[in-house]
Amino acid sequence: MNILVTGGAGYIGSHAVRKLHAAGHSPVVLDNLSYGHRGAVPNNVPFYQVDLKETDRIEKILREHRIDAVMHFAALISVGESVRQPLLYYRNNTAGAASLLEAMERVGVKRFVFSSTAATYGEPEETPIFETTKQQPINPYGRSKWFVEQILRDIVATDSKFGFVVFRYFNVAGASDEGDLGEDHQPETHLIPLVLFAAMGKRNNITVFGTDYPTPDGTCIRDYVHVNDLVAAHILGIETLSEGDARFYNLGIGRGYSVREILDTAKKVTGKEIPTVFGSRREGDPARLFANSDKVQKELGWQPQHTDIEEVIASAWQWHTAHPNGYKNS
Ligand SMILES: NC(=O)c1ccc[n+]([C@@H]2O[C@H](COP(=O)([O-])OP(=O)(O)OC[C@H]3O[C@@H](n4cnc5c(N)ncnc54)[C@H](O)[C@@H]3O)[C@@H](O)[C@H]2O)c1
């Protein structure tokens, strides 16, 4: 299939491009490089520095490359920034997706895979989180994604030939097996890279927010899914997508690790001390967030390969030690 990968110069999108290629598909990348890295996209993959809001230019790309399906990763991803600048998030993530979908409608591209997030569940009423767990996002980032889910439901209700898969990711971590693609977010907000930066001396310490949660060691528990496992689910999703599909799947491994477990494992993997500061809880941080991922396992036959957190952290460590400044001088 010819597949347009939006956000293909970003962390997850670049891994998707590689795996799509390996699976015999032809990816085409669209990214405005607001956060992505040109160096994360191989030279033999068509690349367009285009913004999601440029509907006409996207239409042209869809026609020119006879695109069969779209994998939509492009988005702004910082919860804190979304609270400070909600309109930026609704414009980029929600209106941006609508613009992309409009270009697809003009050309007749009917297959869509969307990166949604566990943030659409907010502070869930139950854990593990099922796809049927009530969605009540608590910040503009989560809502900007939740709105796109609603837009997709509305499209499929009026166009029986359209089909989509929504994946709601938990915490994505790890890097490519070759160690040449990895996480390079600026600023970085995710726990595993931040812990590894502390191990490398790139930051002075790591703050643990809350040690009095009702969990075995008092710190928050989260579900970490390896980026290549996540991408494998997308390929299964797009290859099995049919007209009229409106599918929603959680993507997590179905178990959580605590912040302390991440710190202890990172210490073991890196062999370095990780200077730690213990702070108080942050607002809106639930004690436990982990997925029930039975649905994606049953329906798509997805089986995560990297469920051992040590392996996930080792994979991220390989990338960070080889690229201490990310893509800048790699
Ligand atoms: N990383 C995670 O743990 C995680 C968790 C849940 C959901 N997600 C979702 O996965 C997707 C990818 O996340 P990531 O971690 O790879 O982020 P990333 O920032 O590395 O990649 C996003 C890419 O989208 C591009 N982009 C943003 N806005 C754009 C626009 N208007 N037009 C064109 N390109 C634009 C950026 O330049 C960047 O390359 C996002 O949709 C995010 O919401 C990620």
The ligand as a Gaussian input file, in Angstrom:
#p B3LYP/6-31G(d) Opt

LIG

0 1
 N        5.020000       9.419000      22.826000
 C        4.024000       8.942000      23.550000
 O        4.244000       8.345000      24.629000
 C        2.591000       9.110000      23.081000
 C        1.550000       8.679000      23.935000
 C        0.243000       8.817000      23.507000
 C       -0.026000       9.322000      22.239000
 N        0.986000       9.737000      21.451000
 C        0.651000      10.297000      20.125000
 O        1.522000       9.742000      19.154000
 C        1.770000      10.691000      18.106000
 C        3.260000      10.780000      17.861000
 O        3.911000      11.161000      19.066000
 P        5.495000      11.313000      19.146000
 O        5.897000      10.970000      20.527000
 O        6.118000      10.610000      18.003000
 O        5.616000      12.894000      18.965000
 P        6.692000      13.728000      18.105000
 O        6.585000      15.147000      18.557000
 O        8.023000      13.074000      18.154000
 O        6.122000      13.592000      16.630000
 C        5.039000      14.365000      16.152000
 C        5.438000      14.905000      14.793000
 O        4.333000      15.632000      14.261000
 C        4.845000      16.801000      13.617000
 N        3.751000      17.793000      13.615000
 C        3.136000      18.341000      14.686000
 N        2.181000      19.184000      14.267000
 C        2.191000      19.167000      12.916000
 C        1.435000      19.849000      11.907000
 N        0.501000      20.756000      12.217000
 N        1.707000      19.589000      10.616000
 C        2.661000      18.690000      10.271000
 N        3.418000      18.034000      11.181000
 C        3.188000      18.276000      12.492000
 C        6.056000      17.226000      14.452000
 O        6.969000      18.006000      13.731000
 C        6.637000      15.863000      14.849000
 O        7.600000      15.410000      13.927000
 C        1.115000      11.990000      18.552000
 O       -0.107000      12.106000      17.876000
 C        0.888000      11.792000      20.037000
 O       -0.229000      12.514000      20.495000
 C        2.291000       9.644000      21.844000

